[in-house]
């Protein structure tokens, strides 16, 4: 019997604990005063591991993997 439940972040795009889109906006002003705006987006996701052998509410039941960049 498998005592762990794994939820992958890429499958839960509505859950900010597992999936995030990070937008970096940069404005550069040139010598003539014109402004150039650039944006870069990065998507990060992680997995939630629930150990079903540990009672609900007890420390260690839910753990998370490190954030990883999604392509």
OpenMM code with the backbone's topology and positions (N, CA, C; nanometers):
from openmm import Vec3, app, unit

residues = "UNK UNK UNK UNK UNK UNK UNK UNK UNK UNK UNK UNK UNK UNK UNK UNK UNK UNK UNK UNK UNK UNK UNK UNK UNK UNK UNK UNK UNK UNK UNK UNK UNK UNK UNK UNK UNK UNK UNK UNK UNK UNK UNK UNK UNK UNK UNK UNK UNK UNK UNK UNK UNK UNK UNK UNK UNK UNK UNK UNK UNK UNK UNK UNK UNK UNK UNK UNK UNK UNK UNK".split()
positions = [
    Vec3(0.0842, -0.1190, 0.0000),
    Vec3(0.0000, 0.0000, 0.0000),
    Vec3(0.0880, 0.1245, 0.0000),
    Vec3(0.0557, 0.2187, -0.0835),
    Vec3(0.1325, 0.3422, -0.0937),
    Vec3(0.0802, 0.4429, 0.0084),
    Vec3(0.1681, 0.4856, 0.0985),
    Vec3(0.1279, 0.5774, 0.2053),
    Vec3(0.1531, 0.7237, 0.1718),
    Vec3(0.1891, 0.7542, 0.0469),
    Vec3(0.2161, 0.8924, 0.0099),
    Vec3(0.1301, 0.9343, -0.1080),
    Vec3(0.0844, 1.0574, -0.1014),
    Vec3(0.0082, 1.1168, -0.2115),
    Vec3(0.0926, 1.2322, -0.2646),
    Vec3(0.1209, 1.2314, -0.3942),
    Vec3(0.2039, 1.3349, -0.4555),
    Vec3(0.1182, 1.4168, -0.5510),
    Vec3(0.1191, 1.5482, -0.5295),
    Vec3(0.0480, 1.6414, -0.6177),
    Vec3(0.1538, 1.7254, -0.6896),
    Vec3(0.1539, 1.7161, -0.8216),
    Vec3(0.2518, 1.7887, -0.9021),
    Vec3(0.2026, 1.9305, -0.9292),
    Vec3(0.2903, 2.0277, -0.9095),
    Vec3(0.2544, 2.1679, -0.9261),
    Vec3(0.2045, 2.2032, -1.0646),
    Vec3(0.2602, 2.1409, -1.1678),
    Vec3(0.2176, 2.1731, -1.3048),
    Vec3(0.0738, 2.1303, -1.3311),
    Vec3(0.0205, 2.0419, -1.2465),
    Vec3(-0.1186, 1.9987, -1.2607),
    Vec3(-0.2155, 2.0838, -1.1788),
    Vec3(-0.1616, 2.1774, -1.1009),
    Vec3(-0.2439, 2.2599, -1.0112),
    Vec3(-0.2115, 2.4079, -1.0311),
    Vec3(-0.2359, 2.4584, -1.1492),
    Vec3(-0.2015, 2.5969, -1.1825),
    Vec3(-0.2798, 2.7001, -1.1032),
    Vec3(-0.3876, 2.6593, -1.0382),
    Vec3(-0.4678, 2.7517, -0.9573),
    Vec3(-0.4243, 2.7539, -0.8105),
    Vec3(-0.3264, 2.6748, -0.7727),
    Vec3(-0.2802, 2.6660, -0.6338),
    Vec3(-0.1447, 2.7355, -0.6194),
    Vec3(-0.1440, 2.8523, -0.5553),
    Vec3(-0.0204, 2.9305, -0.5427),
    Vec3(0.0843, 2.8647, -0.4523),
    Vec3(0.0464, 2.7645, -0.3764),
    Vec3(0.1446, 2.6907, -0.2980),
    Vec3(0.2276, 2.5982, -0.3862),
    Vec3(0.1761, 2.5699, -0.5066),
    Vec3(0.2427, 2.4747, -0.5953),
    Vec3(0.2870, 2.5331, -0.7292),
    Vec3(0.2269, 2.6428, -0.7729),
    Vec3(0.2514, 2.6940, -0.9082),
    Vec3(0.2482, 2.8461, -0.9063),
    Vec3(0.3520, 2.9078, -0.9620),
    Vec3(0.3563, 3.0549, -0.9673),
    Vec3(0.4159, 3.1038, -1.0982),
    Vec3(0.3596, 3.2140, -1.1455),
    Vec3(0.4154, 3.2846, -1.2603),
    Vec3(0.4773, 3.4135, -1.2081),
    Vec3(0.6051, 3.4321, -1.2364),
    Vec3(0.6774, 3.5499, -1.1884),
    Vec3(0.7073, 3.6378, -1.3092),
    Vec3(0.6650, 3.7635, -1.3019),
    Vec3(0.6880, 3.8585, -1.4104),
    Vec3(0.7836, 3.9666, -1.3623),
    Vec3(0.8904, 3.9864, -1.4400),
    Vec3(0.9868, 4.0922, -1.4104),
    Vec3(0.9734, 4.1971, -1.5203),
    Vec3(0.9503, 4.3195, -1.4774),
    Vec3(0.9342, 4.4296, -1.5730),
    Vec3(1.0506, 4.5258, -1.5546),
    Vec3(1.1133, 4.5624, -1.6647),
    Vec3(1.2293, 4.6502, -1.6598),
    Vec3(1.2083, 4.7692, -1.7540),
    Vec3(1.2318, 4.8876, -1.7015),
    Vec3(1.2231, 5.0088, -1.7828),
    Vec3(1.3622, 5.0683, -1.7969),
    Vec3(1.3983, 5.1008, -1.9187),
    Vec3(1.5279, 5.1623, -1.9452),
    Vec3(1.5044, 5.2949, -2.0170),
    Vec3(1.5620, 5.4005, -1.9638),
    Vec3(1.5499, 5.5329, -2.0243),
    Vec3(1.6805, 5.5673, -2.0950),
    Vec3(1.6704, 5.6007, -2.2234),
    Vec3(1.7906, 5.6346, -2.3003),
    Vec3(1.8251, 5.7818, -2.2815),
    Vec3(1.9359, 5.8218, -2.3369),
    Vec3(1.9814, 5.9607, -2.3229),
    Vec3(1.8845, 6.0616, -2.3835),
    Vec3(1.8131, 6.0199, -2.4878),
    Vec3(1.7192, 6.1139, -2.5510),
    Vec3(1.5830, 6.1171, -2.4799),
    Vec3(1.5682, 6.0412, -2.3712),
    Vec3(1.4461, 6.0440, -2.2926),
    Vec3(1.3431, 5.9390, -2.3284),
    Vec3(1.3689, 5.8622, -2.4335),
    Vec3(1.2730, 5.7570, -2.4683),
    Vec3(1.2867, 5.6403, -2.3700),
    Vec3(1.1719, 5.5787, -2.3425),
    Vec3(1.1675, 5.4695, -2.2441),
    Vec3(1.1384, 5.3387, -2.3168),
    Vec3(1.2189, 5.2401, -2.2879),
    Vec3(1.1981, 5.1063, -2.3439),
    Vec3(1.1594, 5.0133, -2.2287),
    Vec3(1.0483, 4.9439, -2.2463),
    Vec3(0.9987, 4.8543, -2.1424),
    Vec3(1.0120, 4.7099, -2.1918),
    Vec3(1.0709, 4.6265, -2.1079),
    Vec3(1.0799, 4.4848, -2.1416),
    Vec3(1.0244, 4.4026, -2.0255),
    Vec3(0.9704, 4.2871, -2.0587),
    Vec3(0.9109, 4.1991, -1.9594),
    Vec3(0.9629, 4.0583, -1.9797),
    Vec3(0.9835, 3.9888, -1.8701),
    Vec3(1.0235, 3.8486, -1.8756),
    Vec3(0.9376, 3.7710, -1.7760),
    Vec3(0.8873, 3.6576, -1.8189),
    Vec3(0.8047, 3.5733, -1.7309),
    Vec3(0.8776, 3.4429, -1.7038),
    Vec3(0.8695, 3.3998, -1.5799),
    Vec3(0.9251, 3.2721, -1.5384),
    Vec3(0.8157, 3.1962, -1.4643),
    Vec3(0.8042, 3.0695, -1.4919),
    Vec3(0.7056, 2.9860, -1.4240),
    Vec3(0.7797, 2.8903, -1.3313),
    Vec3(0.7354, 2.8875, -1.2063),
    Vec3(0.7949, 2.7996, -1.1054),
    Vec3(0.6880, 2.7051, -1.0535),
    Vec3(0.7273, 2.5815, -1.0260),
    Vec3(0.6345, 2.4829, -0.9711),
    Vec3(0.7093, 2.3926, -0.8741),
    Vec3(0.6343, 2.3340, -0.7834),
    Vec3(0.6895, 2.2356, -0.6907),
    Vec3(0.5823, 2.1318, -0.6601),
    Vec3(0.6221, 2.0247, -0.5975),
    Vec3(0.5292, 1.9170, -0.5650),
    Vec3(0.4964, 1.9187, -0.4163),
    Vec3(0.3753, 1.8759, -0.3838),
    Vec3(0.3334, 1.8596, -0.2447),
    Vec3(0.3244, 1.7094, -0.2172),
    Vec3(0.3913, 1.6656, -0.1135),
    Vec3(0.3905, 1.5241, -0.0765),
    Vec3(0.3184, 1.5110, 0.0567),
    Vec3(0.2099, 1.4350, 0.0568),
    Vec3(0.1323, 1.4115, 0.1775),
    Vec3(0.1573, 1.2685, 0.2234),
    Vec3(0.2119, 1.2551, 0.3437),
    Vec3(0.2374, 1.1241, 0.4019),
    Vec3(0.1115, 1.0799, 0.4754),
    Vec3(0.0394, 0.9872, 0.4181),
    Vec3(-0.0898, 0.9435, 0.4716),
    Vec3(-0.0748, 0.8590, 0.5988),
    Vec3(0.0471, 0.8149, 0.6296),
    Vec3(0.0709, 0.7365, 0.7506),
    Vec3(0.0751, 0.8250, 0.8751),
    Vec3(0.0940, 0.9563, 0.8552),
    Vec3(0.0984, 1.0517, 0.9662),
    Vec3(-0.0412, 1.1119, 0.9822),
    Vec3(-0.0931, 1.1192, 1.1041),
    Vec3(-0.2271, 1.1744, 1.1249),
    Vec3(-0.2394, 1.3190, 1.0754),
    Vec3(-0.3576, 1.3534, 1.0263),
    Vec3(-0.3836, 1.4876, 0.9745),
    Vec3(-0.3609, 1.5925, 1.0828),
    Vec3(-0.2956, 1.7011, 1.0454),
    Vec3(-0.2680, 1.8099, 1.1386),
    Vec3(-0.1350, 1.7951, 1.2115),
    Vec3(-0.0740, 1.6780, 1.2004),
    Vec3(0.0533, 1.6552, 1.2687),
    Vec3(0.1686, 1.7007, 1.1798),
    Vec3(0.2728, 1.7553, 1.2433),
    Vec3(0.3897, 1.8049, 1.1705),
    Vec3(0.4535, 1.6926, 1.0893),
    Vec3(0.4935, 1.7252, 0.9679),
    Vec3(0.5580, 1.6279, 0.8811),
    Vec3(0.4631, 1.5551, 0.7871),
    Vec3(0.3336, 1.5738, 0.8034),
    Vec3(0.2382, 1.5076, 0.7137),
    Vec3(0.2498, 1.5621, 0.5721),
    Vec3(0.2646, 1.6949, 0.5596),
    Vec3(0.2743, 1.7580, 0.4276),
    Vec3(0.4123, 1.8221, 0.4123),
    Vec3(0.4820, 1.7857, 0.3060),
    Vec3(0.6114, 1.8462, 0.2743),
    Vec3(0.6091, 1.8910, 0.1281),
    Vec3(0.7017, 1.9787, 0.0936),
    Vec3(0.7101, 2.0325, -0.0419),
    Vec3(0.8507, 2.0126, -0.0967),
    Vec3(0.8603, 1.9921, -0.2276),
    Vec3(0.9902, 1.9875, -0.2927),
    Vec3(1.0368, 2.1314, -0.3158),
    Vec3(1.1589, 2.1467, -0.3611),
    Vec3(1.2119, 2.2792, -0.3934),
    Vec3(1.1429, 2.3313, -0.5206),
    Vec3(1.1356, 2.4653, -0.5318),
    Vec3(1.0784, 2.5259, -0.6526),
    Vec3(1.1692, 2.4960, -0.7711),
    Vec3(1.1086, 2.4642, -0.8850),
    Vec3(1.1824, 2.4404, -1.0093),
    Vec3(1.1208, 2.5223, -1.1210),
    Vec3(1.2047, 2.5632, -1.2140),
    Vec3(1.1573, 2.6400, -1.3289),
    Vec3(1.0916, 2.5453, -1.4289),
    Vec3(0.9731, 2.5845, -1.4765),
    Vec3(0.8981, 2.5056, -1.5750),
    Vec3(0.9202, 2.5699, -1.7111),
    Vec3(0.9430, 2.4893, -1.8120),
    Vec3(0.9637, 2.5442, -1.9458),
    Vec3(0.8337, 2.5711, -2.0154),
] * unit.nanometer
topology = app.Topology()
chain = topology.addChain("A")
for resn in residues:
    res = topology.addResidue(resn, chain)
    for name in ("N", "CA", "C"):
        topology.addAtom(name, app.Element.getBySymbol(name[0]), res)
